[in-house]
């Protein structure tokens, strides 16, 4: 498992990011064929899930060997409270085993435009 700090994101734009998955021993990109990937963003104060992306609804797509992309549309981002940090976590189920890929945080900033 990795601990990460994600660069700040705006509440006035789509949040689209790509993530690499590498083998801990060999550093080779992992074949994600058939993987079930879930990424959640949780409000620290309320302990409530605010955003959810997953391969099951195509908000996470595998774009190549060892690389997946997640998307939170601006319509979801506009609902995020600004100038605060949120908890982020991601799990990957592959070959019948679920692993916590990373946990961390992200700050959501006010994008200013109406």
NORSULKA-V260829 format. One record per residue. PHI is phi in radians with two decimals (* if undefined). PSI is psi in whole degrees, -180 to 180 (none if undefined). BURIAL is I if it has 24 or more other ideal C-beta (glycine too) atoms within 12 Angstrom, else O. Layout:
BEGIN
PHI_PSI_BURIAL ; PHI_PSI_BURIAL
END
This chain:
BEGIN
*_143_O ; -1.93_150_O ; -1.85_130_O ; -2.28_154_O ; -2.12_117_O ; -1.55_140_I ; -0.97_146_O ; -0.97_150_O ; -2.16_159_I ; -1.66_148_I ; -1.51_7_I ; -2.11_23_O ; -2.64_157_I ; -1.08_139_O ; -1.79_105_I ; -2.15_126_O ; -2.53_153_I ; -1.97_147_O ; -2.27_135_I ; -1.67_141_O ; -2.05_117_I ; -2.09_148_O ; -1.17_131_O ; -1.08_-33_O ; -1.48_-43_O ; -1.83_-13_O ; 1.17_10_O ; -1.37_149_O ; -1.12_139_O ; -1.56_137_I ; -1.25_115_O ; -1.69_12_I ; -0.95_124_O ; 1.42_3_O ; -1.23_144_I ; -1.86_113_I ; -2.02_134_I ; -2.28_133_I ; -2.24_126_I ; -2.19_147_I ; -2.10_126_I ; -2.11_139_I ; -1.24_119_O ; -1.08_-43_O ; -1.23_-47_O ; -1.54_-7_O ; 0.90_45_O ; -2.21_135_O ; -1.15_132_O ; -1.94_-36_I ; -2.35_146_I ; -2.51_128_I ; -2.18_145_I ; -2.76_156_I ; -1.13_-28_I ; -1.11_-27_O ; -2.01_12_O ; 1.17_15_O ; -1.40_-11_I ; -2.15_128_I ; -2.21_144_O ; -1.50_119_I ; -1.77_-8_O ; 3.06_178_O ; -1.01_119_O ; 1.29_11_I ; -2.30_128_O ; -2.21_156_I ; -2.16_136_I ; -2.03_152_I ; -2.38_128_I ; -2.05_115_I ; -1.20_159_O ; -0.98_-32_O ; -1.06_-35_O ; -1.38_-37_I ; -1.17_-33_I ; -1.11_-22_O ; -1.46_-4_O ; -1.46_136_I ; -1.19_142_O ; -1.73_168_O ; 1.01_43_O ; -2.64_162_O ; -1.72_145_I ; -2.13_150_I ; -1.39_143_I ; -2.28_138_I ; -2.48_150_I ; -2.46_131_I ; -2.05_152_I ; -2.28_124_I ; -1.81_122_O ; -2.56_129_O ; 1.11_31_O ; 1.42_2_O ; -2.04_129_O ; -1.77_129_O ; -2.17_145_O ; -1.34_111_O ; -1.34_-50_I ; -2.68_159_I ; -2.34_155_O ; 3.09_-150_I ; -2.56_159_O ; -2.53_141_I ; -1.70_137_I ; -1.85_125_I ; -1.90_154_O ; -1.29_120_O ; -1.35_-3_O ; 1.28_-45_O ; -1.17_151_O ; -1.19_none_O
END
